[in-house]
Amino acid sequence: MSLDRTVGARTAASPTGTAIAAAREQRAGAFIGYLPVGFPNLAESIDAAVALVENGVDVLELGVPYSDPVMDGPVIQKATQTALEAGFRLRDVFTAVEGIRSRVDVPILLMTYWNPVVQYGVERFATDLLSAGGAGLITPDLTVDSGAEWLTESERTGLDRVFLAAPTSTEERLRLAVENSRGFVYTVSTMGITGARADLDAAARTLVARLREVGADSSCVGIGVSTPEQIAEILGYADGAIVGSELVRALAQDGVQGVARVAAHLATGTVR
């Protein structure tokens, strides 16, 4: 898929949405994999992200380390803290995106809290992400009604923008998320922080159905997904499954080869 967009020219199609649609056509749906930039160091985080793509991941979600990760569970918090202590700087995310995109052709979304983007400058951040070859942003703590500047910049650059929907969201909030997301709607499987769970809440299935009712054409489920069986279950009713903590744990314990093995195992859940 091509990401040869230029500033000032909107893209006709979302690279993330295109990848998810292709995964739905070829298999049961999309496998979206998360890793933080800079863990255990910048070079290895790039190698690990490439390994995910080479072992079945359709869309990369790169976490931007932040000092106050209110949504992240203990595994991801520990990894991002390690990255920060090792000297992570925000500009490293663009280096990582460039490095990954030079080796694999895959949409890369940055999962970032909003404050780092504001501190960097929203217009500058959008321009630099586009120049690096990134696909867009997932913004867990930014709501549509407080995201006017990001909406403007994502229109200018054509970057994807992924808003979150939770089981507690009102119909109006769901509609806003659907109408303003590009790529997919991030469907939170259960309330709480990230981390593997033995059972995904039935609320996820209900939430995806509610999103369909208000017009969503692509919903991907995350938070608590950690096994191929859970991925297969999710892809029975959603368009993609998002795995984070399980991959971060594998990288922490067994390095790049370990995370590659885990990714390949998880990808079996996408086979029809």
C-alpha positions in Angstrom: 0.0 0.0 0.0 1.3 3.5 -0.8 1.7 6.2 1.8 3.0 8.8 -0.7 0.8 11.6 0.6 1.9 15.2 0.6 1.1 18.0 3.0 -1.9 20.0 1.7 -3.3 17.1 -0.3 -5.9 14.9 1.4 -5.6 11.2 0.6 -8.5 9.5 -1.1 -8.2 6.4 1.1 -7.0 5.6 4.6 -3.9 3.4 4.5 -5.0 1.8 7.8 -8.5 1.2 6.5 -7.1 -0.3 3.3 -4.9 -2.7 5.3 -7.8 -3.8 7.5 -10.1 -4.3 4.5 -7.4 -6.4 2.8 -7.0 -8.5 6.0 -10.8 -9.1 6.1 -10.8 -10.2 2.5 -7.8 -12.5 2.8 -8.3 -13.9 6.3 -10.7 -13.5 9.2 -9.6 -9.9 9.9 -6.7 -7.7 10.9 -4.1 -8.2 13.6 -2.9 -4.9 15.0 0.3 -5.1 17.2 1.5 -2.6 19.7 5.0 -1.9 20.9 6.5 1.2 22.6 9.1 3.2 20.8 12.5 3.1 22.5 12.1 -0.2 24.4 14.4 -1.7 25.3 16.3 0.8 23.1 15.5 2.7 19.9 17.3 0.3 17.5 15.8 -2.8 19.1 12.3 -1.3 19.1 12.6 -0.7 15.4 13.8 -4.3 14.8 11.0 -5.6 17.0 8.3 -3.7 15.1 9.7 -5.0 11.8 9.6 -8.5 13.3 5.9 -8.1 14.1 5.1 -7.2 10.4 7.2 -10.1 9.2 5.1 -12.5 11.4 1.6 -11.5 10.7 0.8 -8.0 12.0 -1.2 -6.0 9.5 -1.1 -2.6 11.2 1.6 -1.3 13.7 0.6 0.7 16.7 3.7 2.4 18.2 3.4 3.8 21.7 4.9 7.1 22.5 6.4 6.9 26.0 4.9 9.3 28.5 5.5 10.1 32.1 1.9 9.8 33.1 0.4 6.8 31.3 -3.0 6.7 32.9 -4.4 4.1 30.5 -1.5 1.7 30.4 -1.2 -1.4 32.5 1.9 -2.5 34.4 3.7 -4.3 31.6 3.5 -1.3 29.2 4.2 1.2 32.0 7.4 -0.6 32.9 8.5 -0.7 29.3 7.8 3.0 28.6 9.5 4.0 31.9 12.6 2.0 30.7 12.5 3.9 27.4 12.3 7.2 29.2 15.1 6.4 31.5 17.2 5.3 28.5 16.9 8.9 27.1 13.8 8.6 24.8 13.0 11.9 23.1 9.8 12.7 21.2 11.7 13.1 17.9 12.7 9.4 18.2 9.2 8.4 17.1 9.8 9.9 13.7 13.2 8.2 13.5 11.5 4.9 14.4 8.7 5.3 11.8 11.2 6.1 9.1 13.4 3.2 10.0 10.5 0.7 10.0 9.0 2.1 6.8 12.3 1.7 5.1 12.1 -2.1 5.7 8.4 -3.0 5.6 5.4 -1.6 3.9 2.8 -1.2 6.6 0.6 1.5 8.1 2.1 2.8 11.3 -0.2 4.6 13.9 1.2 6.3 16.9 -0.6 5.7 20.1 0.0 8.9 22.1 -1.4 10.9 24.9 -2.3 14.4 23.7 0.1 16.5 25.9 3.3 15.4 24.1 1.7 16.4 20.7 0.7 19.8 22.1 4.2 20.4 23.6 5.8 19.5 20.2 3.3 21.6 18.3 0.3 20.0 16.6 1.0 21.3 13.1 4.7 20.4 13.4 3.9 17.0 14.7 1.5 16.2 11.9 3.9 17.4 9.3 6.8 15.4 10.7 4.8 12.3 11.1 3.6 12.5 7.5 7.2 13.1 6.3 8.4 10.1 8.2 5.8 7.9 6.5 3.4 7.5 9.4 -0.3 6.7 8.9 -1.9 8.7 11.7 -2.6 8.8 15.4 -4.6 6.9 18.1 -5.4 9.5 20.8 -6.8 7.8 23.9 -7.3 10.9 26.0 -8.5 13.2 23.2 -12.2 13.5 22.6 -13.7 14.7 19.3 -15.2 17.8 20.9 -11.8 18.9 22.3 -9.8 17.9 19.2 -10.5 20.7 16.8 -6.8 21.4 16.1 -6.0 17.7 15.4 -9.1 17.4 13.2 -7.8 20.4 11.2 -4.3 19.1 10.9 -5.4 15.6 10.0 -7.5 17.0 7.2 -4.6 19.1 6.0 -2.2 16.1 5.9 -4.6 13.2 5.2 -3.4 11.4 8.3 -5.7 8.8 9.9 -7.2 9.6 13.2 -8.5 6.9 15.5 -10.8 7.8 18.4 -11.8 5.5 21.2 -15.2 4.1 22.0 -15.9 2.5 25.4 -18.8 0.4 26.7 -19.9 3.4 28.8 -20.0 5.8 25.8 -23.4 7.4 25.0 -24.9 7.0 21.6 -24.0 10.6 20.8 -20.3 9.9 21.8 -20.3 6.8 19.6 -21.7 8.7 16.7 -19.0 11.4 17.1 -16.2 8.8 17.3 -17.5 7.1 14.1 -18.1 10.3 12.1 -14.6 11.6 13.0 -12.4 8.5 13.0 -10.5 7.6 9.9 -8.9 4.1 9.7 -11.1 2.5 12.4 -12.7 3.1 15.7 -10.7 1.8 18.6 -13.2 -0.4 20.5 -12.3 -0.7 24.2 -13.2 -4.3 25.2 -13.6 -3.5 28.9 -13.2 -0.7 31.3 -9.8 -0.3 33.0 -6.1 -0.3 32.1 -4.4 -2.4 29.5 -3.2 -5.9 30.2 -3.9 -9.5 29.3 -7.2 -11.0 30.6 -8.4 -14.6 30.7 -11.8 -13.6 29.4 -12.8 -10.6 27.3 -16.0 -8.9 28.4 -19.1 -9.6 26.4 -19.4 -5.8 26.4 -17.0 -5.7 23.5 -19.4 -7.6 21.2 -22.3 -5.3 22.2 -20.2 -2.2 21.7 -19.2 -3.2 18.2 -22.9 -3.8 17.4 -23.7 -0.4 18.7 -21.0 1.2 16.6 -22.3 -0.6 13.5 -25.7 0.9 14.2 -24.4 4.4 14.1 -22.5 3.8 10.9 -19.0 2.4 11.7 -17.5 0.4 8.9 -14.4 -0.6 10.7 -14.1 -1.4 14.4 -11.1 -3.0 16.1 -11.1 -4.4 19.6 -8.3 -3.8 22.1 -7.4 -4.1 25.8 -7.0 -7.5 27.3 -6.4 -9.5 24.0 -3.6 -12.0 24.5 -4.3 -15.3 22.8 -5.0 -16.6 19.3 -8.4 -17.9 20.5 -9.4 -14.4 21.7 -8.3 -12.9 18.4 -10.4 -15.5 16.5 -13.4 -14.8 18.7 -13.0 -11.0 18.2 -12.7 -11.4 14.4 -16.1 -13.2 14.4 -17.8 -9.9 15.0 -15.2 -7.1 14.6 -12.7 -6.1 11.9 -9.5 -6.3 13.8 -7.9 -7.3 17.1 -5.3 -5.3 18.9 -2.6 -6.9 21.1 -0.2 -4.9 23.3 0.9 -6.2 26.7 1.5 -9.8 25.5 3.9 -8.5 22.8 5.6 -6.1 25.1 6.1 -8.9 27.7 7.6 -11.2 25.0 10.0 -8.5 23.9 11.0 -7.8 27.6 11.6 -11.5 28.3 13.0 -12.9 25.1 14.0 -10.0 22.8 13.2 -9.6 19.1 13.2 -13.3 18.4 10.8 -13.9 21.3 8.4 -11.2 20.1 8.5 -12.6 16.6 7.6 -16.1 17.9 4.7 -14.7 19.9 3.4 -12.6 17.0 3.5 -15.6 14.7 1.5 -17.7 17.2 -1.1 -14.9 17.7 -1.5 -14.5 14.0 -2.9 -18.0 13.8 -6.0 -16.5 15.3 -6.6 -14.6 12.0 -6.9 -17.8 9.9 -10.4 -18.6 8.8 
